[in-house]
Amino acid sequence: MTNRSVELPPDLVSEVEELVSSGFYSTFEGAVVNLVRLGMASLRSTPARKIPPGSVPMPERPNVPDPTRDILRME
């Protein structure tokens, strides 16, 4: 098995530390390994992964909200 180092962003470090301190996982390393495995399993089971690249049409323009149609704006 090859070990590799990965620098986690501070927000992820604090979230994983919170899981460990709450007792959800016993070690930081164990938590990271299990979370990566959960993520990989989720990716493998996602139907979208079976769609070949390029077969999903891209929108012509991004979905940008039209401020003139803001129903929450009170005037």
PyMOL Python script that loads the backbone (N, CA, C, O; Angstrom):
from pymol import cmd

cmd.read_pdbstr("""\
ATOM      1  N   MET A   1       0.849  -1.176   0.000  1.00  0.00           N
ATOM      2  CA  MET A   1       0.000   0.000   0.000  1.00  0.00           C
ATOM      3  C   MET A   1       0.893   1.237   0.000  1.00  0.00           C
ATOM      4  O   MET A   1       1.859   1.310   0.759  1.00  0.00           O
ATOM      5  N   THR A   2       0.573   2.200  -0.844  1.00  0.00           N
ATOM      6  CA  THR A   2       1.328   3.440  -0.924  1.00  0.00           C
ATOM      7  C   THR A   2       0.616   4.516  -0.122  1.00  0.00           C
ATOM      8  O   THR A   2      -0.573   4.765  -0.321  1.00  0.00           O
ATOM      9  N   ASN A   3       1.340   5.146   0.774  1.00  0.00           N
ATOM     10  CA  ASN A   3       0.775   6.259   1.532  1.00  0.00           C
ATOM     11  C   ASN A   3       1.110   7.557   0.829  1.00  0.00           C
ATOM     12  O   ASN A   3       2.231   7.752   0.359  1.00  0.00           O
ATOM     13  N   ARG A   4       0.137   8.437   0.760  1.00  0.00           N
ATOM     14  CA  ARG A   4       0.350   9.750   0.165  1.00  0.00           C
ATOM     15  C   ARG A   4      -0.166  10.795   1.129  1.00  0.00           C
ATOM     16  O   ARG A   4      -1.141  10.574   1.847  1.00  0.00           O
ATOM     17  N   SER A   5       0.484  11.912   1.136  1.00  0.00           N
ATOM     18  CA  SER A   5       0.052  13.011   1.998  1.00  0.00           C
ATOM     19  C   SER A   5      -0.839  13.952   1.209  1.00  0.00           C
ATOM     20  O   SER A   5      -0.583  14.246   0.041  1.00  0.00           O
ATOM     21  N   VAL A   6      -1.876  14.412   1.861  1.00  0.00           N
ATOM     22  CA  VAL A   6      -2.786  15.379   1.252  1.00  0.00           C
ATOM     23  C   VAL A   6      -3.033  16.476   2.272  1.00  0.00           C
ATOM     24  O   VAL A   6      -3.346  16.196   3.429  1.00  0.00           O
ATOM     25  N   GLU A   7      -2.893  17.710   1.848  1.00  0.00           N
ATOM     26  CA  GLU A   7      -3.169  18.840   2.730  1.00  0.00           C
ATOM     27  C   GLU A   7      -4.660  19.152   2.632  1.00  0.00           C
ATOM     28  O   GLU A   7      -5.152  19.542   1.573  1.00  0.00           O
ATOM     29  N   LEU A   8      -5.372  18.978   3.740  1.00  0.00           N
ATOM     30  CA  LEU A   8      -6.808  19.248   3.761  1.00  0.00           C
ATOM     31  C   LEU A   8      -7.054  20.716   4.061  1.00  0.00           C
ATOM     32  O   LEU A   8      -6.322  21.323   4.843  1.00  0.00           O
ATOM     33  N   PRO A   9      -8.082  21.293   3.444  1.00  0.00           N
ATOM     34  CA  PRO A   9      -8.439  22.673   3.769  1.00  0.00           C
ATOM     35  C   PRO A   9      -8.855  22.775   5.240  1.00  0.00           C
ATOM     36  O   PRO A   9      -9.399  21.819   5.794  1.00  0.00           O
ATOM     37  N   PRO A  10      -8.606  23.920   5.874  1.00  0.00           N
ATOM     38  CA  PRO A  10      -8.913  24.080   7.297  1.00  0.00           C
ATOM     39  C   PRO A  10     -10.359  23.763   7.670  1.00  0.00           C
ATOM     40  O   PRO A  10     -10.612  23.229   8.750  1.00  0.00           O
ATOM     41  N   ASP A  11     -11.306  24.080   6.798  1.00  0.00           N
ATOM     42  CA  ASP A  11     -12.709  23.803   7.129  1.00  0.00           C
ATOM     43  C   ASP A  11     -12.973  22.300   7.213  1.00  0.00           C
ATOM     44  O   ASP A  11     -13.746  21.851   8.059  1.00  0.00           O
ATOM     45  N   LEU A  12     -12.327  21.517   6.331  1.00  0.00           N
ATOM     46  CA  LEU A  12     -12.496  20.064   6.395  1.00  0.00           C
ATOM     47  C   LEU A  12     -11.809  19.484   7.622  1.00  0.00           C
ATOM     48  O   LEU A  12     -12.324  18.560   8.251  1.00  0.00           O
ATOM     49  N   VAL A  13     -10.646  20.027   7.959  1.00  0.00           N
ATOM     50  CA  VAL A  13      -9.931  19.553   9.144  1.00  0.00           C
ATOM     51  C   VAL A  13     -10.801  19.742  10.376  1.00  0.00           C
ATOM     52  O   VAL A  13     -10.917  18.837  11.202  1.00  0.00           O
ATOM     53  N   SER A  14     -11.413  20.915  10.503  1.00  0.00           N
ATOM     54  CA  SER A  14     -12.241  21.165  11.692  1.00  0.00           C
ATOM     55  C   SER A  14     -13.483  20.277  11.703  1.00  0.00           C
ATOM     56  O   SER A  14     -13.919  19.843  12.769  1.00  0.00           O
ATOM     57  N   GLU A  15     -14.057  20.000  10.532  1.00  0.00           N
ATOM     58  CA  GLU A  15     -15.231  19.119  10.493  1.00  0.00           C
ATOM     59  C   GLU A  15     -14.866  17.687  10.873  1.00  0.00           C
ATOM     60  O   GLU A  15     -15.610  17.028  11.600  1.00  0.00           O
ATOM     61  N   VAL A  16     -13.719  17.204  10.382  1.00  0.00           N
ATOM     62  CA  VAL A  16     -13.288  15.847  10.727  1.00  0.00           C
ATOM     63  C   VAL A  16     -12.933  15.780  12.211  1.00  0.00           C
ATOM     64  O   VAL A  16     -13.272  14.807  12.884  1.00  0.00           O
ATOM     65  N   GLU A  17     -12.254  16.806  12.723  1.00  0.00           N
ATOM     66  CA  GLU A  17     -11.928  16.840  14.155  1.00  0.00           C
ATOM     67  C   GLU A  17     -13.189  16.820  15.009  1.00  0.00           C
ATOM     68  O   GLU A  17     -13.218  16.203  16.074  1.00  0.00           O
ATOM     69  N   GLU A  18     -14.229  17.497  14.537  1.00  0.00           N
ATOM     70  CA  GLU A  18     -15.502  17.503  15.259  1.00  0.00           C
ATOM     71  C   GLU A  18     -16.117  16.103  15.291  1.00  0.00           C
ATOM     72  O   GLU A  18     -16.661  15.689  16.313  1.00  0.00           O
ATOM     73  N   LEU A  19     -16.031  15.376  14.176  1.00  0.00           N
ATOM     74  CA  LEU A  19     -16.537  14.002  14.141  1.00  0.00           C
ATOM     75  C   LEU A  19     -15.764  13.107  15.104  1.00  0.00           C
ATOM     76  O   LEU A  19     -16.347  12.257  15.778  1.00  0.00           O
ATOM     77  N   VAL A  20     -14.445  13.304  15.165  1.00  0.00           N
ATOM     78  CA  VAL A  20     -13.615  12.492  16.061  1.00  0.00           C
ATOM     79  C   VAL A  20     -13.924  12.835  17.515  1.00  0.00           C
ATOM     80  O   VAL A  20     -14.068  11.937  18.345  1.00  0.00           O
ATOM     81  N   SER A  21     -14.026  14.124  17.830  1.00  0.00           N
ATOM     82  CA  SER A  21     -14.275  14.516  19.223  1.00  0.00           C
ATOM     83  C   SER A  21     -15.667  14.108  19.690  1.00  0.00           C
ATOM     84  O   SER A  21     -15.889  13.910  20.884  1.00  0.00           O
ATOM     85  N   SER A  22     -16.600  13.983  18.759  1.00  0.00           N
ATOM     86  CA  SER A  22     -17.953  13.564  19.135  1.00  0.00           C
ATOM     87  C   SER A  22     -18.049  12.050  19.318  1.00  0.00           C
ATOM     88  O   SER A  22     -19.071  11.535  19.771  1.00  0.00           O
ATOM     89  N   GLY A  23     -16.976  11.343  18.963  1.00  0.00           N
ATOM     90  CA  GLY A  23     -16.965   9.897  19.131  1.00  0.00           C
ATOM     91  C   GLY A  23     -17.467   9.134  17.919  1.00  0.00           C
ATOM     92  O   GLY A  23     -17.562   7.907  17.952  1.00  0.00           O
ATOM     93  N   PHE A  24     -17.790   9.847  16.850  1.00  0.00           N
ATOM     94  CA  PHE A  24     -18.266   9.188  15.638  1.00  0.00           C
ATOM     95  C   PHE A  24     -17.163   8.331  15.035  1.00  0.00           C
ATOM     96  O   PHE A  24     -17.427   7.239  14.530  1.00  0.00           O
ATOM     97  N   TYR A  25     -15.928   8.821  15.085  1.00  0.00           N
ATOM     98  CA  TYR A  25     -14.745   8.069  14.661  1.00  0.00           C
ATOM     99  C   TYR A  25     -13.737   8.110  15.797  1.00  0.00           C
ATOM    100  O   TYR A  25     -13.744   9.040  16.605  1.00  0.00           O
ATOM    101  N   SER A  26     -12.861   7.095  15.863  1.00  0.00           N
ATOM    102  CA  SER A  26     -11.902   7.048  16.972  1.00  0.00           C
ATOM    103  C   SER A  26     -10.615   7.811  16.677  1.00  0.00           C
ATOM    104  O   SER A  26      -9.978   8.320  17.598  1.00  0.00           O
ATOM    105  N   THR A  27     -10.223   7.898  15.401  1.00  0.00           N
ATOM    106  CA  THR A  27      -8.999   8.631  15.055  1.00  0.00           C
ATOM    107  C   THR A  27      -9.253   9.523  13.849  1.00  0.00           C
ATOM    108  O   THR A  27     -10.167   9.286  13.060  1.00  0.00           O
ATOM    109  N   PHE A  28      -8.426  10.551  13.726  1.00  0.00           N
ATOM    110  CA  PHE A  28      -8.536  11.465  12.597  1.00  0.00           C
ATOM    111  C   PHE A  28      -8.287  10.716  11.291  1.00  0.00           C
ATOM    112  O   PHE A  28      -9.046  10.852  10.332  1.00  0.00           O
ATOM    113  N   GLU A  29      -7.209   9.922  11.263  1.00  0.00           N
ATOM    114  CA  GLU A  29      -6.872   9.172  10.049  1.00  0.00           C
ATOM    115  C   GLU A  29      -7.981   8.194   9.678  1.00  0.00           C
ATOM    116  O   GLU A  29      -8.340   8.076   8.507  1.00  0.00           O
ATOM    117  N   GLY A  30      -8.518   7.499  10.663  1.00  0.00           N
ATOM    118  CA  GLY A  30      -9.611   6.563  10.400  1.00  0.00           C
ATOM    119  C   GLY A  30     -10.836   7.267   9.850  1.00  0.00           C
ATOM    120  O   GLY A  30     -11.526   6.745   8.974  1.00  0.00           O
ATOM    121  N   ALA A  31     -11.104   8.462  10.373  1.00  0.00           N
ATOM    122  CA  ALA A  31     -12.249   9.233   9.886  1.00  0.00           C
ATOM    123  C   ALA A  31     -12.054   9.614   8.429  1.00  0.00           C
ATOM    124  O   ALA A  31     -12.965   9.463   7.615  1.00  0.00           O
ATOM    125  N   VAL A  32     -10.857  10.113   8.097  1.00  0.00           N
ATOM    126  CA  VAL A  32     -10.592  10.528   6.715  1.00  0.00           C
ATOM    127  C   VAL A  32     -10.693   9.338   5.770  1.00  0.00           C
ATOM    128  O   VAL A  32     -11.295   9.447   4.702  1.00  0.00           O
ATOM    129  N   VAL A  33     -10.111   8.204   6.148  1.00  0.00           N
ATOM    130  CA  VAL A  33     -10.159   7.007   5.297  1.00  0.00           C
ATOM    131  C   VAL A  33     -11.603   6.578   5.070  1.00  0.00           C
ATOM    132  O   VAL A  33     -11.992   6.298   3.936  1.00  0.00           O
ATOM    133  N   ASN A  34     -12.398   6.524   6.130  1.00  0.00           N
ATOM    134  CA  ASN A  34     -13.789   6.096   5.981  1.00  0.00           C
ATOM    135  C   ASN A  34     -14.616   7.092   5.181  1.00  0.00           C
ATOM    136  O   ASN A  34     -15.477   6.691   4.397  1.00  0.00           O
ATOM    137  N   LEU A  35     -14.368   8.377   5.367  1.00  0.00           N
ATOM    138  CA  LEU A  35     -15.114   9.378   4.603  1.00  0.00           C
ATOM    139  C   LEU A  35     -14.763   9.323   3.120  1.00  0.00           C
ATOM    140  O   LEU A  35     -15.636   9.496   2.269  1.00  0.00           O
ATOM    141  N   VAL A  36     -13.495   9.084   2.808  1.00  0.00           N
ATOM    142  CA  VAL A  36     -13.100   8.936   1.398  1.00  0.00           C
ATOM    143  C   VAL A  36     -13.755   7.697   0.806  1.00  0.00           C
ATOM    144  O   VAL A  36     -14.231   7.726  -0.329  1.00  0.00           O
ATOM    145  N   ARG A  37     -13.780   6.604   1.570  1.00  0.00           N
ATOM    146  CA  ARG A  37     -14.431   5.379   1.066  1.00  0.00           C
ATOM    147  C   ARG A  37     -15.919   5.597   0.830  1.00  0.00           C
ATOM    148  O   ARG A  37     -16.470   5.127  -0.165  1.00  0.00           O
ATOM    149  N   LEU A  38     -16.569   6.312   1.746  1.00  0.00           N
ATOM    150  CA  LEU A  38     -17.994   6.618   1.555  1.00  0.00           C
ATOM    151  C   LEU A  38     -18.206   7.451   0.295  1.00  0.00           C
ATOM    152  O   LEU A  38     -19.133   7.199  -0.475  1.00  0.00           O
ATOM    153  N   GLY A  39     -17.350   8.435   0.091  1.00  0.00           N
ATOM    154  CA  GLY A  39     -17.455   9.277  -1.101  1.00  0.00           C
ATOM    155  C   GLY A  39     -17.230   8.490  -2.377  1.00  0.00           C
ATOM    156  O   GLY A  39     -17.949   8.677  -3.359  1.00  0.00           O
ATOM    157  N   MET A  40     -16.238   7.612  -2.371  1.00  0.00           N
ATOM    158  CA  MET A  40     -15.963   6.796  -3.559  1.00  0.00           C
ATOM    159  C   MET A  40     -17.117   5.849  -3.848  1.00  0.00           C
ATOM    160  O   MET A  40     -17.491   5.663  -5.006  1.00  0.00           O
ATOM    161  N   ALA A  41     -17.684   5.250  -2.810  1.00  0.00           N
ATOM    162  CA  ALA A  41     -18.829   4.354  -2.999  1.00  0.00           C
ATOM    163  C   ALA A  41     -20.013   5.127  -3.555  1.00  0.00           C
ATOM    164  O   ALA A  41     -20.754   4.622  -4.398  1.00  0.00           O
ATOM    165  N   SER A  42     -20.187   6.347  -3.081  1.00  0.00           N
ATOM    166  CA  SER A  42     -21.282   7.180  -3.573  1.00  0.00           C
ATOM    167  C   SER A  42     -21.091   7.506  -5.052  1.00  0.00           C
ATOM    168  O   SER A  42     -22.044   7.465  -5.830  1.00  0.00           O
ATOM    169  N   LEU A  43     -19.856   7.830  -5.436  1.00  0.00           N
ATOM    170  CA  LEU A  43     -19.582   8.125  -6.847  1.00  0.00           C
ATOM    171  C   LEU A  43     -19.819   6.911  -7.732  1.00  0.00           C
ATOM    172  O   LEU A  43     -20.360   7.032  -8.831  1.00  0.00           O
ATOM    173  N   ARG A  44     -19.414   5.746  -7.252  1.00  0.00           N
ATOM    174  CA  ARG A  44     -19.587   4.527  -8.050  1.00  0.00           C
ATOM    175  C   ARG A  44     -21.051   4.186  -8.248  1.00  0.00           C
ATOM    176  O   ARG A  44     -21.420   3.617  -9.276  1.00  0.00           O
ATOM    177  N   SER A  45     -21.891   4.524  -7.280  1.00  0.00           N
ATOM    178  CA  SER A  45     -23.301   4.141  -7.370  1.00  0.00           C
ATOM    179  C   SER A  45     -24.168   5.214  -8.019  1.00  0.00           C
ATOM    180  O   SER A  45     -25.365   5.002  -8.214  1.00  0.00           O
ATOM    181  N   THR A  46     -23.588   6.352  -8.354  1.00  0.00           N
ATOM    182  CA  THR A  46     -24.352   7.441  -8.954  1.00  0.00           C
ATOM    183  C   THR A  46     -24.617   7.141 -10.423  1.00  0.00           C
ATOM    184  O   THR A  46     -23.676   6.891 -11.176  1.00  0.00           O
ATOM    185  N   PRO A  47     -25.885   7.162 -10.850  1.00  0.00           N
ATOM    186  CA  PRO A  47     -26.192   6.887 -12.264  1.00  0.00           C
ATOM    187  C   PRO A  47     -25.515   7.863 -13.215  1.00  0.00           C
ATOM    188  O   PRO A  47     -25.197   7.488 -14.343  1.00  0.00           O
ATOM    189  N   ALA A  48     -25.287   9.094 -12.800  1.00  0.00           N
ATOM    190  CA  ALA A  48     -24.679  10.087 -13.685  1.00  0.00           C
ATOM    191  C   ALA A  48     -23.273   9.682 -14.107  1.00  0.00           C
ATOM    192  O   ALA A  48     -22.796  10.129 -15.150  1.00  0.00           O
ATOM    193  N   ARG A  49     -22.605   8.854 -13.327  1.00  0.00           N
ATOM    194  CA  ARG A  49     -21.260   8.417 -13.685  1.00  0.00           C
ATOM    195  C   ARG A  49     -21.287   7.504 -14.906  1.00  0.00           C
ATOM    196  O   ARG A  49     -20.266   7.326 -15.570  1.00  0.00           O
ATOM    197  N   LYS A  50     -22.436   6.930 -15.202  1.00  0.00           N
ATOM    198  CA  LYS A  50     -22.534   6.006 -16.325  1.00  0.00           C
ATOM    199  C   LYS A  50     -22.843   6.730 -17.642  1.00  0.00           C
ATOM    200  O   LYS A  50     -22.837   6.113 -18.708  1.00  0.00           O
ATOM    201  N   ILE A  51     -23.110   8.033 -17.565  1.00  0.00           N
ATOM    202  CA  ILE A  51     -23.390   8.812 -18.768  1.00  0.00           C
ATOM    203  C   ILE A  51     -22.049   9.222 -19.377  1.00  0.00           C
ATOM    204  O   ILE A  51     -21.226   9.833 -18.696  1.00  0.00           O
ATOM    205  N   PRO A  52     -21.820   8.895 -20.648  1.00  0.00           N
ATOM    206  CA  PRO A  52     -20.540   9.250 -21.260  1.00  0.00           C
ATOM    207  C   PRO A  52     -20.362  10.768 -21.339  1.00  0.00           C
ATOM    208  O   PRO A  52     -21.330  11.490 -21.576  1.00  0.00           O
ATOM    209  N   PRO A  53     -19.139  11.255 -21.143  1.00  0.00           N
ATOM    210  CA  PRO A  53     -18.893  12.695 -21.252  1.00  0.00           C
ATOM    211  C   PRO A  53     -19.281  13.203 -22.630  1.00  0.00           C
ATOM    212  O   PRO A  53     -19.072  12.519 -23.632  1.00  0.00           O
ATOM    213  N   GLY A  54     -19.834  14.380 -22.680  1.00  0.00           N
ATOM    214  CA  GLY A  54     -20.225  14.980 -23.945  1.00  0.00           C
ATOM    215  C   GLY A  54     -21.632  14.645 -24.373  1.00  0.00           C
ATOM    216  O   GLY A  54     -22.147  15.264 -25.305  1.00  0.00           O
ATOM    217  N   SER A  55     -22.284  13.678 -23.722  1.00  0.00           N
ATOM    218  CA  SER A  55     -23.639  13.325 -24.125  1.00  0.00           C
ATOM    219  C   SER A  55     -24.692  14.158 -23.400  1.00  0.00           C
ATOM    220  O   SER A  55     -25.871  14.121 -23.753  1.00  0.00           O
ATOM    221  N   VAL A  56     -24.266  14.910 -22.385  1.00  0.00           N
ATOM    222  CA  VAL A  56     -25.201  15.778 -21.670  1.00  0.00           C
ATOM    223  C   VAL A  56     -25.064  17.173 -22.251  1.00  0.00           C
ATOM    224  O   VAL A  56     -23.982  17.757 -22.191  1.00  0.00           O
ATOM    225  N   PRO A  57     -26.138  17.725 -22.816  1.00  0.00           N
ATOM    226  CA  PRO A  57     -26.035  19.055 -23.414  1.00  0.00           C
ATOM    227  C   PRO A  57     -25.786  20.116 -22.343  1.00  0.00           C
ATOM    228  O   PRO A  57     -26.379  20.081 -21.265  1.00  0.00           O
ATOM    229  N   MET A  58     -24.910  21.046 -22.655  1.00  0.00           N
ATOM    230  CA  MET A  58     -24.624  22.145 -21.743  1.00  0.00           C
ATOM    231  C   MET A  58     -25.580  23.294 -22.059  1.00  0.00           C
ATOM    232  O   MET A  58     -25.908  23.517 -23.224  1.00  0.00           O
ATOM    233  N   PRO A  59     -26.030  24.024 -21.040  1.00  0.00           N
ATOM    234  CA  PRO A  59     -26.913  25.158 -21.310  1.00  0.00           C
ATOM    235  C   PRO A  59     -26.176  26.232 -22.103  1.00  0.00           C
ATOM    236  O   PRO A  59     -24.960  26.387 -21.989  1.00  0.00           O
ATOM    237  N   GLU A  60     -26.941  26.972 -22.911  1.00  0.00           N
ATOM    238  CA  GLU A  60     -26.330  28.016 -23.725  1.00  0.00           C
ATOM    239  C   GLU A  60     -25.779  29.137 -22.859  1.00  0.00           C
ATOM    240  O   GLU A  60     -24.736  29.714 -23.169  1.00  0.00           O
ATOM    241  N   ARG A  61     -26.468  29.442 -21.788  1.00  0.00           N
ATOM    242  CA  ARG A  61     -25.982  30.462 -20.867  1.00  0.00           C
ATOM    243  C   ARG A  61     -26.286  29.993 -19.450  1.00  0.00           C
ATOM    244  O   ARG A  61     -27.214  29.211 -19.241  1.00  0.00           O
ATOM    245  N   PRO A  62     -25.524  30.456 -18.492  1.00  0.00           N
ATOM    246  CA  PRO A  62     -25.785  30.025 -17.119  1.00  0.00           C
ATOM    247  C   PRO A  62     -27.128  30.529 -16.627  1.00  0.00           C
ATOM    248  O   PRO A  62     -27.643  31.536 -17.113  1.00  0.00           O
ATOM    249  N   ASN A  63     -27.683  29.832 -15.673  1.00  0.00           N
ATOM    250  CA  ASN A  63     -28.969  30.207 -15.103  1.00  0.00           C
ATOM    251  C   ASN A  63     -28.758  31.380 -14.151  1.00  0.00           C
ATOM    252  O   ASN A  63     -28.493  31.191 -12.964  1.00  0.00           O
ATOM    253  N   VAL A  64     -28.878  32.594 -14.689  1.00  0.00           N
ATOM    254  CA  VAL A  64     -28.700  33.805 -13.895  1.00  0.00           C
ATOM    255  C   VAL A  64     -30.075  34.377 -13.603  1.00  0.00           C
ATOM    256  O   VAL A  64     -30.851  34.611 -14.529  1.00  0.00           O
ATOM    257  N   PRO A  65     -30.396  34.609 -12.327  1.00  0.00           N
ATOM    258  CA  PRO A  65     -31.711  35.157 -12.004  1.00  0.00           C
ATOM    259  C   PRO A  65     -31.900  36.543 -12.616  1.00  0.00           C
ATOM    260  O   PRO A  65     -30.972  37.350 -12.654  1.00  0.00           O
ATOM    261  N   ASP A  66     -33.089  36.797 -13.081  1.00  0.00           N
ATOM    262  CA  ASP A  66     -33.435  38.088 -13.671  1.00  0.00           C
ATOM    263  C   ASP A  66     -33.952  38.995 -12.556  1.00  0.00           C
ATOM    264  O   ASP A  66     -35.017  38.727 -12.000  1.00  0.00           O
ATOM    265  N   PRO A  67     -33.214  40.075 -12.211  1.00  0.00           N
ATOM    266  CA  PRO A  67     -33.648  40.928 -11.102  1.00  0.00           C
ATOM    267  C   PRO A  67     -34.985  41.621 -11.361  1.00  0.00           C
ATOM    268  O   PRO A  67     -35.652  42.044 -10.417  1.00  0.00           O
ATOM    269  N   THR A  68     -35.383  41.741 -12.628  1.00  0.00           N
ATOM    270  CA  THR A  68     -36.665  42.391 -12.922  1.00  0.00           C
ATOM    271  C   THR A  68     -37.831  41.474 -12.601  1.00  0.00           C
ATOM    272  O   THR A  68     -38.977  41.923 -12.559  1.00  0.00           O
ATOM    273  N   ARG A  69     -37.557  40.188 -12.374  1.00  0.00           N
ATOM    274  CA  ARG A  69     -38.624  39.236 -12.070  1.00  0.00           C
ATOM    275  C   ARG A  69     -38.564  38.763 -10.622  1.00  0.00           C
ATOM    276  O   ARG A  69     -39.094  37.701 -10.297  1.00  0.00           O
ATOM    277  N   ASP A  70     -37.924  39.539  -9.752  1.00  0.00           N
ATOM    278  CA  ASP A  70     -37.781  39.173  -8.345  1.00  0.00           C
ATOM    279  C   ASP A  70     -39.124  39.330  -7.647  1.00  0.00           C
ATOM    280  O   ASP A  70     -39.579  40.448  -7.406  1.00  0.00           O
ATOM    281  N   ILE A  71     -39.758  38.204  -7.324  1.00  0.00           N
ATOM    282  CA  ILE A  71     -41.091  38.270  -6.715  1.00  0.00           C
ATOM    283  C   ILE A  71     -41.026  38.672  -5.245  1.00  0.00           C
ATOM    284  O   ILE A  71     -42.049  39.020  -4.656  1.00  0.00           O
ATOM    285  N   LEU A  72     -39.841  38.628  -4.647  1.00  0.00           N
ATOM    286  CA  LEU A  72     -39.723  39.011  -3.242  1.00  0.00           C
ATOM    287  C   LEU A  72     -39.472  40.506  -3.067  1.00  0.00           C
ATOM    288  O   LEU A  72     -39.594  41.036  -1.963  1.00  0.00           O
ATOM    289  N   ARG A  73     -39.124  41.177  -4.151  1.00  0.00           N
ATOM    290  CA  ARG A  73     -38.848  42.611  -4.060  1.00  0.00           C
ATOM    291  C   ARG A  73     -40.170  43.360  -3.901  1.00  0.00           C
ATOM    292  O   ARG A  73     -41.096  43.185  -4.693  1.00  0.00           O
ATOM    293  N   MET A  74     -40.241  44.182  -2.884  1.00  0.00           N
ATOM    294  CA  MET A  74     -41.452  44.967  -2.624  1.00  0.00           C
ATOM    295  C   MET A  74     -41.177  46.415  -3.013  1.00  0.00           C
ATOM    296  O   MET A  74     -40.247  47.035  -2.497  1.00  0.00           O
ATOM    297  N   GLU A  75     -41.979  46.948  -3.916  1.00  0.00           N
ATOM    298  CA  GLU A  75     -41.815  48.350  -4.323  1.00  0.00           C
ATOM    299  C   GLU A  75     -43.136  49.049  -4.293  1.00  0.00           C
ATOM    300  O   GLU A  75     -43.212  50.238  -4.602  1.00  0.00           O
TER     301      GLU A  75
END
""", "prot")
cmd.dss("prot")
cmd.show_as("cartoon", "prot")
cmd.util.cbc("prot")
cmd.orient("prot")
